[in-house]
Each structure stands twice: as structure tokens, then as C-alpha cells.
Amino acid sequence: MRAVGSVSGGVRAVVAALRDALGEHGTLVVPAFTPENSDTSPHYLDRVRGLTDRARDAVRASMPPFDPATSAAPSMGRLAEAVRLTAGAARSVHPQTSFAALGLSARKLVAHHRPDCHLGEDSPLARLYDLRAQVLLLGTGFDTCTAFHLGEYRMPAAPRRTYRCVVTSGGRRQWWEYEDVALDDSDFAALGADFARTNNGATVRIGPVGSATSRLFRFTDAVDFAARWLSSHRDGAPVQALCRAHG
């Protein structure tokens, strides 16, 4: 929203405008990620850097368990939070990489998000791919393009790693550990630059939304290109950086 600039009616007016553009049969989907409840995320590692073991333990003890009904997603920005908080919004239940949706297919898109699958075939991203959704990067660059992560899952022998986060199970707060694809967005800016300029049949439409430069393109084009590009450019090398938004 900062990039968009001043808007009469604020962030809720932007949500309303996007829904109007989609029409009564459209659905607006945004990330509602919560890296704040994980001790394997870059968010946590930045927060505790330089702290004593005792101070680190205190930070871990203060982390609230994920609740899809109430957990905020402050790192996703004001627009995503406005969607999440709008009456009628649905949210997936992944404790770190949930999505919020508004519109006709909202509940269908966010249902059955497997808790050990961040952004792969058992996440809303795969359903957006199947529905041939459009991606709008509103004042952000390709380095934040969540759709590219589905391409990581479609790489041959994608590397995997362990994740941990706080959840509620049986009414009790507890730590949960699971294994999933090692997410890495460190090369997404380069990937996006090639995607935007390569003659691959994809069309990236660039234009202003308020003061923000925005990009609109087909979800399937982004994922298919990402899977090819990542398979050739990462070349089986070990992951060097974790995704900023989760982990």
C-alpha cells in the first residue's frame, strides 16, 4: 500500500476496487503468511541474532500458536491484512503459509491446505494454477512473486529441509516439526527479469496503480517458466538462502 500512495477510502477502497475488477464470479487471493510463529524462519533468526540462549528461549516461549481465525500476518502488508479481516473471507490452515481469499471460489481455493506442504501441490497455489488465475504484483517486484514457489516444487528432486512452528493441538500450545521443499526466493528477482523479457509466449502487462508500478500476468506462465528456469539455473546446487517470508 505504501507504493500505491494516498487512496481515498484507504486500503479497504483498494480491496473493493480489486473485487469490482474481478466481478461477481471472481476471487481475490492474498498470502497471509505467519513467519512470526517459527524458530526456523529468517524472521526469527534476524530477531534473535546476538541474543543470549536465555533471551532466545524467552522469544520462543512468547510465540503465539497459529490460529487461522485470529493470527495476524503483519509481514504481508496492509492490503493482505485487509483482505483477511474482511467479512466473508476464508483462510487456509497452514500454520506458516496460509492464504486468505474473498469471492465466489474463496472456500474452495483455501480448503485442504496440507500442513506439511507450504506452497506445493497440496496448497492453494496448485488450485490457482488449475483455475488459470492471474497474478497481480501491486507495487512489488518479482522477488516477492509467490507463484514462483510452485515452480520449486516442480523441479526434479527439489531439495528438502526441516521446519518448526508453534501450533495448537488438543487445545494445547506445542511445537510441530515437519519436512518440506526448501524454499528459496534469493534468485526470484533474476528469474522474474528473465520471465519478463523472454519470448516464451507469456505476456507481462506493466502499468500504474496509483503511484505504484504493477505487473499482471498469467499464473500458469509464471509457474511453468519458473520450473524450467530454476531447474537449469540452480543446477542441483544446495540452497544458500531461505525464503524471507517463511521457513
N, C-alpha and C positions, 0 to 999 in steps of 0.2 A: 504493500500500500504506500510505503514511503516513496517509491519510484513513480507511482501514478500521480502523486501530488494531491492538492486540495480538491475534494469532491463534495458537492452539495448533497447533504444527506449521509456523508461518511461511508464507512465500509459496507453498511447494510444496503446503501444505494448501489454499490458496485455488485454485490451479490444479486440484487434484484435485476440489475441490467443484464448480468450474465444469464440469469434464468429466463429473462424475456427473450434474449437472443437464441437460447436453446429451444424455446417453445414449450407447449404443454406436454409434449411427448419426450422431451429431452431430460437428461440427468446431469447434474453438476457434481463432480467428484474431486475431492482435495485430500492431500496427505494430512493425517492427524498423528504424526509420529511422536513418540514419547521416549527419547533417549535419557531423560532425567531419572528413569527408574532402573537403570542398568549400570553395573560396575565393569562392563566390558566396552562401553561406548566411549568414543573420543570426548564427548561432553563430560563424562565422569573423569576421565584421565586428565583433562585440562583443569577440572575443578580441584582435584586433589594433588596436582603437581606441587612438590615441595612440602607437603604436609607430613606430619609425623604419622606413624602407624595408628596411634590412638585417635588422631584427628580424622584419619581416613575411615576408621571404624565408626566414628560418630556420623560421618557423612552417609555411610552405607545404612546405618541404623535409622537415619532420618528420611530415607527414601520411601515415599508412599507407594503401596501396591497399585498396579494398574486397575482402573475401573472404567469400562467403556462408557458408562453413563456420566461420569464426573471428571475423569482425568483430563486436565488441560494439555494443550500442545503448544506451549508458548514459542518454541523454536521454529514453528511452521509459519508464523506471521499472523497478522490481524485478519486477513481475508479468510484463511483456513479456519481460524477460530470462530469467525462469524458464521461460517457455514455449519460448523459443528454445533454451535449453540442455537441455530435457527430451529424453530418449532417444526417437527416433522422430519428432521434429519435422522439418518441411520448411520451407524458406525460399526465397522468390523471389530473383531475381538482380539486381534493380535496384540500382545502386551507391549510391543515396541513399535511396530509399523502398521498401525491401524489406518483406515481411510474413513472419511465422512462423506456422505452423499445426500443430495436433495433432488427429488424429482420422481418421475414415474417408475424408474427401474432401481431406485436407491437401495431398497432392501435386498433385491436380487443380487445386485452387484457386490454388496459387502457381506453377504451371507457366506458361511462355510470358509472363512479365512483361517486356514490351519495354523495353530500357534507355533509350529516349528517350521513354517515357511514364510519368511519375510515378504518377498516380492516375486515369487515364482509362480509355478503352475497352479498352486492351491491358494492363490491370493487374488484380490480384485483386479490386479494388473492383467492376469490371463483372461478374465472375463471382459475387460475393456478391449483387449486385443480381439477377442472373438466377435465383439459387437462393432468393431471397426470405429472406435472412438476417435475423437480429435484431441490433440494436446495444445493447450494454450500456456505458453510461458509468459506470464504477465509481469514485465519489468525485471525478469531474471534471465540469466544466461543458460547455455546448455549444461553448464557444470552442475545445475540443480535439476536436470531432467530425470525424473523418477522412472519414466518409461524405459530408459536405457538399462535399468537394472534387470528387467525381464530378459534382455539380451544376454546378461551374465549367466542366467540360469540355462540358457540355450546354447552355451558354449560346450564343446566336448570336454568332459572331465573337469568341470569347473571346480576350483579349489574350495575346500570347506573349512570351517572353524567352529569353535565353541562360543556360545553367547550365554549370558546370565542376566536375569532381571527379576524384579520383585512382583509377585502376583498374589492373589487371594485364592486359597484352596481350602474348601471345607470351612469357610468363614475365618480362616487364619492367614496372617501375612507370612509368606515364605519365599525363599529364593528358588528360582527354577532355572535349570541349565539344559540347553539343547544344542544340537548341531545343525548348521545350515550353510548355504553357499556363503563364501567370504565376500562380502560386498565391498566394492572399492570404486569410489567416484573420482579418484585423483586424475584420471585421464579423460573424464567426460567432456571437458572444455575442448580438447583436441578432437575427440570423437565427434562432437557437435559441429565443430568448424568444418570437418570433412563431410559430414552429413549435409550441411547447408550448401556446400559448393559442388558436391559430386553429382554428375549427371546419372542418377540412379533411378529416375522415374519419380522421385519424391519432389514435392513442392513445399517449400518453407515460405510462408507468407509473412512478411515483416511490415509492421505498421505501428502507429502510435495509439496508445490507450491512455488518455490524459497526457501526462508528461513522460510516460513510460514507453520504451521501445519493447514491443511484444512480438512473439513468434507463434504462428499457428501451423500445425502440420498433422498428418495422419499418424495415429498411434502405431499401426502396423508397419508403416515405412520406417519409423524410428527404431522399433524393436528388431525388425529384420536386418536393417543396416548395422545396428549395434552388435548383433550376434556375429555377423561376418567380420566387422572391424575389430572387435575385441579378440576373436579367435586368431586373427592374423597379427595384431599388434602386441598383444600380451604374450603370445608365443609360449604359453605354458610356464611363464616366469612366476615365481611366488609373489603373492600380493604384498605390496610395500606400504600401502596406506589403507586405513579403514574409511568407510563412508562417514562423512561428518554428521549425518542426521541420526544415525543409529549404530548399533554394534554393541 
